[in-house]
Amino acid sequence: MAYENIILIIIAAGVILFGAKKLPELARSLGRAHSDYEKARREAAQELKQMKSQDGAPSREKLEAIADTLGIDYTNKNDDELRASIELELNKNKQ
């Protein structure tokens, strides 16, 4: 099956499940959620860069706040592991 057929099936299922009037609202909600996520990711990356340039090593609280924003579990991780996890998540989401 070609990708076009799959997309058409998904659209048809969406119309059946949600109705034609709800689909634009659903699409707007998904778009807003995606843009909010991207904004938070950019802000976290910028904050991490700023902290690195200021004093070299961000405080644990700041690292935990960034990890929360990105959905990273920071329990049982030291600062270096947490910093590496944050950078990995930021680089993964860029692609």
C-alpha angles and dihedrals in degrees: 000000000000122000091247091061092049091051091050091050091050091049092048091049090049092052091049095046101039105020127239094276095054097049097076090048091049091048091050091050092050091047092051092048091050093048091048090052092049091047091052091047092051092047091050091050091048092048091049091050091048092050091049092052095046106051106348097240122057118217120259092249092056091048090051091049091053091046090052090051091052095042095246120152106232099180114117092015125114121220095268093049091047092049090050091049091051093050091047092051092047092050092045092053093049090066 
